[in-house]
Amino acid sequence: MMEKKTARLTLLIDPVKKQAFEELCTAQDLTPSQVVRQMIRDYLDEHGVTYATKSKIGAKVKEESAP
């Protein structure tokens, strides 16, 4: 299921870390939003949380490659 709407997440971060994060994202040709969304998906996966828009693609590959 594809996400249809977005919600804003506001957070406070040290300006020095923010700049370093943005520079790293730019160097990797990614937006900070893309990286944060991936980090959130990874965190949810680590903790076994499922949600309606979770992709089923790649789930078997991750399960099969786990030690």
Sequence and secondary structure as in RCSB ss.txt:
>XXXX:A:sequence
MMEKKTARLTLLIDPVKKQAFEELCTAQDLTPSQVVRQMIRDYLDEHGVTYATKSKIGAKVKEESAP
>XXXX:A:secstr
              HHHHHHHHHHHHHTT  HHHHHHHHHHHHHHHTT   TT   TTHHHHHHH  
